[in-house]
Amino acid sequence: MRVLFLIVLFMGPAAAADFNFGGEAGLGLTDNANLEDSQRDGDFYVRIAGQVSSRKGEHAYGARLGLTDYLREHSNDVVSWRLYDRWQKNPSAWLIYAALLGQDYTGGDSGITDSSFDNFGFDAYGEKTKELGSRTSLGFGPGLAGRYYTSLSNRSDHTLYGFAEIDHELSQKVLLGGRTELGFLISNDADFSRTYLELSGNIDYLFRESWNWFSELTIRQTSFTSRTASEETIVSRRRGRMARAETVTELEAHSSLMIYTEVVKKHSSTIETGASLRHSNQSSRSGYQNYSANELYGRIVLSF
């Protein structure tokens, strides 16, 4: 009820405008639902989402509500919602995006990542676009995000970041893209404060009139500012016995890689289907947050 009230309150100013509605239903399979390095738990999940959007003048409003439900690993079941507004005075002006959002883990906090706990917050960014030629454009700008974790003694995280992305139309059927993002996250729990650098590249290919293929490679380097990782190392040996050992303590760091591929078939102006494959891999300096996961997902999307 609280989410529905927020949607009605947010969409009120756009009541005089036309609405567009959309829905998604999908079935997925993952070989590592809990992102563990060993004793991997595979599972199926169902995803259902609905959204409504409207445009009035310079503003494009929207609201989205989604549910992901796992067959066995119910601690990962989550309801998510987002209310957003995008506005831009003209094509050469700054595009401004602002959103309120939240996640509710209905089976209890999963805790498989640093952010998979009940939370609400906001996202906001500004983007300026420059044309670098007839087929190339550059977008850049700053962003700010906040997350408030209600089940973690009201832990709060705030992220300040900057980004740049480039798009190049190689041909009428092929679009190449790239993005870089540098961010700083400050948390009132120092163990979660960190910096990160993310780089990605993608290709979008319309290989038939109604078939589209998209692939993206993303790498991310994360460095924590207070969380430490300790390792005991052997310094020397005498006659096959350890002579001395010392413990080396360093700041924790993560290196991650994600490969995503999707094929979409557009059946009509209102119906499309798609299938995607995602591979994720993370290695941590401590070794405690190492994992790899593969995920297959198929969906149908309706819009009207």
C-alpha positions in Angstrom: 0.0 0.0 0.0 2.8 2.4 0.8 4.4 1.9 -2.6 1.0 2.4 -4.4 0.5 5.6 -2.4 3.9 6.9 -3.5 3.2 6.1 -7.2 -0.2 7.9 -7.1 1.4 10.9 -5.3 4.3 11.0 -7.8 2.2 10.6 -10.9 -0.4 13.2 -9.9 1.1 16.1 -11.7 1.0 14.1 -15.0 -2.7 13.2 -14.7 -3.6 15.4 -17.6 -1.1 13.6 -19.9 -1.3 10.3 -21.8 0.0 7.2 -20.1 2.0 4.3 -21.5 1.9 1.0 -19.7 4.3 -2.0 -19.9 4.8 -5.4 -18.3 7.4 -8.0 -18.2 7.3 -11.7 -17.2 10.4 -13.9 -17.3 11.9 -17.2 -16.1 15.6 -17.4 -15.1 18.1 -20.0 -14.0 21.4 -19.3 -12.1 24.1 -21.8 -11.1 25.1 -19.7 -8.0 22.1 -18.1 -6.4 24.0 -17.0 -3.3 27.2 -15.9 -5.0 29.4 -18.4 -3.1 32.9 -19.6 -4.0 32.1 -23.2 -3.1 28.9 -25.2 -2.3 27.2 -23.3 -5.1 23.4 -23.4 -5.0 21.7 -23.4 -8.4 18.1 -22.2 -8.6 15.2 -21.1 -10.8 13.5 -17.7 -10.4 10.5 -15.9 -11.8 10.5 -12.2 -12.4 7.3 -10.0 -12.9 7.4 -6.3 -13.4 5.0 -3.5 -14.4 5.6 0.1 -15.3 3.7 3.2 -16.2 5.1 6.4 -17.9 3.9 9.7 -19.0 5.2 12.8 -20.7 4.1 16.4 -20.0 6.1 19.3 -21.5 9.8 18.9 -20.6 9.1 16.1 -18.1 9.0 12.3 -18.6 7.6 10.6 -15.5 7.6 7.0 -14.7 7.0 4.3 -12.0 8.1 0.7 -11.9 7.2 -2.1 -9.5 8.9 -5.6 -9.8 9.0 -8.9 -8.0 11.7 -11.6 -8.2 10.8 -14.9 -6.6 13.2 -17.9 -6.2 12.1 -21.5 -6.2 14.3 -22.6 -3.2 16.5 -19.7 -2.1 13.7 -17.5 -0.7 16.1 -15.2 1.1 16.8 -13.7 -2.3 13.1 -12.9 -3.0 12.8 -9.2 -3.5 10.2 -6.6 -4.3 11.7 -3.4 -5.9 10.1 -0.1 -6.9 11.3 3.1 -8.5 9.6 6.5 -9.2 11.5 8.8 -11.6 11.4 12.0 -13.6 13.6 13.0 -16.5 13.5 16.5 -17.8 15.3 18.4 -20.5 14.4 21.9 -21.9 15.9 21.2 -25.4 18.2 18.6 -27.0 21.3 20.8 -26.3 20.5 21.4 -22.6 21.4 19.3 -19.6 19.3 16.2 -19.1 18.4 15.8 -15.4 17.3 12.5 -13.9 16.0 12.0 -10.4 14.4 8.9 -8.8 13.2 7.5 -5.5 13.6 3.7 -5.1 13.5 0.9 -2.7 14.0 -2.9 -2.2 12.2 -5.2 0.3 13.6 -8.7 0.7 10.5 -10.6 1.6 12.2 -13.8 2.8 14.7 -11.9 5.1 17.8 -10.1 4.1 19.9 -12.2 1.8 23.2 -10.4 2.5 24.9 -12.0 -0.4 26.4 -8.6 -1.4 27.1 -5.4 0.5 23.8 -3.9 -0.7 21.4 -6.9 -0.6 19.5 -5.7 2.5 16.1 -3.9 2.9 16.8 -0.4 1.7 15.3 2.8 0.2 17.0 5.8 -1.3 17.5 8.0 -4.3 19.4 8.3 -7.6 20.1 11.6 -9.4 22.4 12.6 -12.2 22.9 15.3 -14.9 24.1 14.6 -18.4 25.4 16.9 -21.1 25.7 15.5 -24.7 28.2 16.7 -27.3 28.2 15.7 -30.9 31.7 14.7 -32.1 30.7 14.2 -35.6 27.8 13.0 -37.7 27.9 9.5 -36.1 29.6 10.0 -32.7 28.3 11.5 -29.5 29.8 12.0 -26.1 27.8 12.2 -22.9 29.2 13.2 -19.5 28.1 14.4 -16.1 28.0 14.0 -12.3 25.8 11.8 -10.2 24.7 11.4 -6.6 23.0 8.4 -4.9 21.9 7.5 -1.4 20.9 4.2 0.2 19.4 3.8 3.7 19.4 0.3 5.1 16.5 -0.1 7.6 17.6 -3.5 8.8 21.2 -2.6 9.5 20.8 -0.2 12.4 19.9 2.5 9.8 23.2 2.2 7.9 23.4 4.9 5.2 25.6 5.1 2.1 26.1 8.1 -0.1 27.8 7.9 -3.5 29.3 10.7 -5.6 30.4 9.8 -9.1 31.3 11.1 -12.5 30.8 9.4 -15.8 31.5 9.7 -19.5 30.0 7.6 -22.3 30.5 7.5 -26.0 28.3 6.1 -28.8 29.4 5.6 -32.4 27.1 4.6 -35.2 29.3 2.2 -37.2 26.5 1.6 -39.7 22.8 1.8 -39.9 22.7 -1.6 -38.1 25.7 -1.5 -35.8 26.1 0.8 -32.8 29.2 0.8 -30.6 29.3 2.2 -27.1 31.7 2.7 -24.2 31.4 4.1 -20.6 33.7 4.9 -17.7 32.6 5.8 -14.2 34.6 6.8 -11.2 32.9 7.0 -7.8 33.3 7.4 -4.1 31.0 5.8 -1.5 30.9 7.2 2.0 29.1 5.1 4.6 28.4 5.8 8.3 29.7 2.2 8.8 33.3 2.6 7.7 33.6 -1.0 6.6 31.4 -0.2 3.6 33.2 3.0 2.4 35.0 2.5 -0.8 36.1 3.9 -4.2 35.5 2.3 -7.6 36.4 2.6 -11.2 34.2 0.9 -13.8 34.9 0.5 -17.6 32.5 -1.1 -20.1 32.1 -1.5 -23.8 29.2 -2.7 -25.9 27.9 -3.5 -29.3 24.3 -3.3 -30.5 23.6 -5.1 -33.8 20.3 -5.2 -35.7 21.1 -8.3 -37.7 17.6 -8.7 -39.1 14.6 -6.4 -39.5 13.0 -7.5 -36.2 16.0 -9.2 -34.4 18.5 -7.4 -32.2 21.7 -8.6 -30.6 23.4 -6.7 -27.7 26.6 -7.6 -25.9 28.5 -5.8 -23.2 31.8 -6.4 -21.2 32.2 -4.6 -17.9 35.2 -4.6 -15.5 35.2 -2.9 -12.1 37.9 -2.3 -9.5 36.8 -1.5 -6.0 39.0 -0.4 -3.1 37.8 -0.2 0.4 39.0 2.7 2.6 38.8 0.9 6.0 38.0 -2.8 5.5 41.2 -4.8 5.9 42.3 -8.2 4.7 45.0 -10.1 6.6 47.2 -12.9 5.3 49.8 -15.0 7.1 53.0 -15.5 5.0 56.1 -17.6 5.5 59.2 -15.5 5.6 61.9 -18.2 5.6 62.4 -21.9 6.3 65.2 -23.9 8.0 65.7 -27.6 7.4 62.1 -27.9 6.2 60.6 -26.1 9.1 59.1 -22.7 9.2 61.5 -20.3 10.8 59.3 -17.2 11.0 55.9 -16.1 9.8 54.3 -12.7 9.7 50.8 -11.4 9.1 50.4 -8.9 6.3 47.4 -6.6 6.6 46.2 -4.7 3.6 43.0 -2.8 2.6 40.4 -5.1 1.0 39.8 -4.8 -2.7 37.6 -6.5 -5.3 38.1 -7.0 -9.0 35.0 -8.0 -11.0 34.1 -8.9 -14.6 30.7 -9.2 -16.2 29.9 -10.4 -19.7 26.3 -10.0 -20.9 24.7 -11.1 -24.1 21.1 -10.6 -25.2 19.0 -11.4 -28.3 15.6 -9.7 -28.7 12.8 -10.5 -31.2 10.3 -7.7 -31.8 7.0 -9.3 -32.8 4.9 -6.1 -33.1 4.7 -2.6 -31.7 3.4 -4.1 -28.4 5.1 -7.4 -28.0 8.8 -8.5 -27.8 10.6 -11.6 -26.5 14.2 -11.9 -25.4 16.8 -14.3 -24.0 20.0 -13.3 -22.2 23.1 -14.9 -20.8 25.2 -13.3 -18.1 28.6 -14.4 -16.7 29.9 -12.7 -13.5 33.2 -13.2 -11.7 34.6 -11.5 -8.7 38.0 -11.9 -6.9 38.7 -10.3 -3.5 42.1 -9.7 -1.9 40.9 -11.5 1.3 39.4 -14.4 -0.7 36.2 -14.2 1.3 34.1 -12.7 -1.4 35.3 -14.7 -4.4 32.6 -16.1 -6.7 31.6 -16.8 -10.3 28.0 -17.2 -11.5 26.2 -17.9 -14.8 22.6 -16.8 -15.4 20.2 -17.6 -18.2 17.0 -15.5 -18.5 14.1 -15.5 -20.9 11.3 -12.9 -20.9 8.3 -11.5 -22.7 7.6 -7.7 -22.7 4.2 -6.1 -23.4 3.7 -2.4 -24.0 0.5 -0.4 -24.7 
